[in-house]
Amino acid sequence: MGYYAAGATGLRFDMTVQTKPGGLLVSLAPYGEWRASPMGLAGRDPIFFSQLETERMVHAPQDKVIQDLCLHCHSVMGQRQFCMDQLGKDSQRCSNTGLLDFTTPPPQDRQLFVRDMLHAVSYKAVTSEQQRNAPYAALARDGVSCTVYHYMQIAPKQPFGDTSTGGFRLNKPDEVYGPFKDPKVVAMEQTLGITPKHDASITSSKICGSCHIAVLPVLDTKDAPSPWTQPGTPTRAWRWSRARMWNGCSAPFATIGQSCVVASIATCPRRIPASRTNSRL
């Protein structure tokens, strides 16, 4: 959390607003907004896991393949790290699961990431398998964190939709990228060993489209693939809707970013309450 949580600087009321005189304080800090957002809950959302269980039951022969593919977005940190620790941190095969063509056998050189691994908790880990899975499970339950976005590698001239279904590539592990020019590097280099750098591509909606454009095959009850299809993805629906201008955001499609997303979260009347963060798998 660090300085991104309300009160983290030692000042009790920083990054908060009072609903009314004498009323409750509402956190406007980036961490406070993220933890109750669909991104922060992606790795523990009961609706998602309900749908995942349906897919597993209907297409039982593809059980583990489906889990690894879905968690490639919803539990991206745990799934990616588990893959990179097996194939190497520079392996670009972890950027794309290679599992979209269900007519080919799953990879034999790595273990697939499955939902049961998400139950592992460090202080309850007894078996060697639970102890191994606990760090990946903690990352997976955190869903899609801000760090994921700051590590994404999006080429400026890359066509929109060229990266889909969580197939984005990562930048160097000791560098993170943000929208501000000339960032101060000393604090992050000394505490985290990471150098912050400027990259305007993080403000592009291509970042969102990396996961929100889902290109998936349709399987019948016998697991025979139908012609490839692209379902009604959130990014495509948003691209051609009036929602781009919602909440006063007038940023062009190619440059919309955190400035609009965070503002929308802060003012949306249907915002997910913070109590949802206590939900379990």
N, C-alpha and C positions, 0 to 999 in steps of 0.2 A: 504493500500500500504506500508506505513512505509519505511523501508530501501530497499525494493524490487523494488522501482521505481527510474528511473534516476533522479538525482538531489535531492533525498529525504534526503540525508545526509547533504545538504547545499552546496555541491560542484556542481557547475552548469554542469560540463562536465563529472561527474563520470558515469560509465556504458554506455557510448556512444562511437560511432566511426564516424569519419567524412568521408563522401563518397569521397571527393576530397578537396584539399586546397580551403578554402572559401565556400565549399559546405554545404549541410544540415547535421545535426547530426542525426544519426540513433540510437534509443534506443536499447541496448542489455540487459537491465534489465529484470529480470524474469517477472515483472508485464507488461512491455512493450511487451514482447513476448506473454504472456498469453492473454492479452486483445484483440488481433487481431487473436487469434488462433481458430480453431473449438471448442476447449473446452470452451474458454471464450465466444463464440457466440452461444453455444448450446441452451441456453434458449431464444434466439431471432432470430434464423436462419430462414429466410423466406422459404427456401426449405423444412426444416423439418416441419414447420407449414402448408405448402401447402399439404404435404403428410398426415399430421394428419387430415386436413380437409377432404381429400378424404376418409380416413378410417371412419371418423365420418358419412359421407354422405352414404357410401355404407353399413355400419353396424350400422344404426341409433339406433336399440335397445341396442347396447353395447356402446353407445356414451360416457358416463361418465367413464365407465370401461376402455375404450381404452385411454382416456385422462390421467387418473391417472397412467396407466401402462407406457405410453410413457414418461410422465413427470417424472417418477420414475428415469430415467437416464438423460434426457435432462435438467430438472430443479430440479436436485436431492436435492439441499439444501432447496429449498422452500417446495417441496413435502415431504421430510423426516421430516422437522421440523413441518409441519402442522400435519402430522400423529402422531409424538411423543407428541405434545402438547395435543392431544386427548386421546392417549392410554398410555402415560407415556414414559419418556425418556429411560427407560430400556426395553421397549417392543421390542422384536426381530421380532414381526410381521411387523414392519415398514421396516425391512431389505428385506422382500419379500412381495410384495403386496398381494399375495394370489389370484391374479386375472387372473392367466394364464389359469385356467380351466374355460372357459366361459360358461360351462354348469351348473355351480353353481351360486346361487344368490350372488350379491356383498355384502360386509360386512355391517352389520346394525349398528355397534357400532362406526363407524367413518364416517365423511364426506369425499368424494373423492375429490382429487385435480384436478381442471379443468382449461382449458386455460383462460377462462374469468377472473379468479382471478389474472392473470398476468398483467392485465391492471391497477390495483390499484396503485396509487402513493400517498405517504403520504400527500404532501402539497395540493393535489387536492381531498383528501378523504372527502366526505360530509356525507354519510350514515354510520351507525355503521358497516355495512358489509364491506364497502370499507376501513374503518379505521382498522378493524380486518385483512383484507387481505393484506394491504399495506406492512407490514414487510415480509410476506411470498413471495409476488410478487417481492420485491427487491432481495431477495435471489434467487428466481427462474430465474429472468432475468440474473443473473450473471453466469448461466450455471454451468459448472463443474469447481470449483475453486481449487487452490492448496490445500486448507484446507481439501477438501474432501479426497484427497489421503492420507494426513497426519493423518487422523482419521480412515482409513480403517484397518480392522482386517483380515489379511491373514495368515492362519496357514502355517508354513514352509512345512509340509508334506501333505498339502491339494492338492488333485489331480488337475491338470490343467483342467479348464472347470467345476469344481465342483460348482463354483459360477458364475452365469450368469444372464443376463437380469437385472442388477442393484441390485442383491440380496446380496450384500456384507454386512457384519456386521460392527459395529462401535466399536472402543475402548472407554475407559472411557472419559467422556466429559472434564475432567480437565487434559488430557494428549494428546500430539501429538507425532508422531513418524517420525523419519527421518533417513537418511543413514549414518550420521556422528557419530562416537563413542565419548563418553564423552562430550556431548553438554553442553554449558554454560547455566545454568538454571535460574539464578537470574533475568535477564532482562525480560524474558517472564513471570516468576512467579509474579514479581512485577507489571507489566503493564497489563497482561491479565489474571492472575490467572491460567495459564496453564503451566504444566511442560513438557519440551521437553525431549524425550527419544530416544535411539537408537534402531532401528529395521531394520535389513537387508532386510526384506521382502518387503519394499517399493521400492526396486530396481528390484523386480520381475515383469515380464510381466503379472503375474496373476492379478496384479492391473488393468491393462488395460482390461484384459479379463473379469473382473467383469461386465462391461457394453458392451464391444465390442463382446462378445459372446451372441447373442440374440436367445433364444429358444422360439419360438412363434408358436401357432397353426395357421392353415390356415382355414379360414371360407369361406363357399360359400355364394352366394347372399341371402340365407335364414338363414344365421348365424348358419348353422350346421357345427360343427367342423370336418375337415378331420383328418386323422392320423397325429400325431405330426410331426413337421418337424423342422429342424435347417437350416435356410437359409444360404447363403454364407456370413458368418460373417467376418468382417475385421480381427479379430485376427487369425482365421483359415487360411485366405488367406495369411496374413503376415507370419504366422508360417512356411509355406511351400514355401515361395518365397525368392528371392534374396534380398528383401528389408531389411532383417535383417542386411545385411552387407553394407547397403547404407550409404554414407557419411563417409566412413572409419570406421564405427562402427563394431567392431569385437567381441563385448560382446556376450557370449553364450545366448541362448534363455531364460534360467531361470533367468538371472541376468541383462538383458537389462533394463535401467531405464532412469532417467532424463538426464544423461550425453549424451545419444544419441538423445533423443527426442528434447531437447532444441537445440542441435547442428544442427539437421535437420531443425528445424523451422528457425533458424538464417540464414541458407544458402540456403534455398529452393527458387528458382527463382520465384515460383508461389505463394509465401507467400501472405496471405490475407492482403490488405492494412489497415492501422490503421483507415482509414475513415469508414470502415465497422462497427466499434464499435458505430457509430452514427445511425445505422439502428434501426428501431422500429418494433414492432410486426405487 
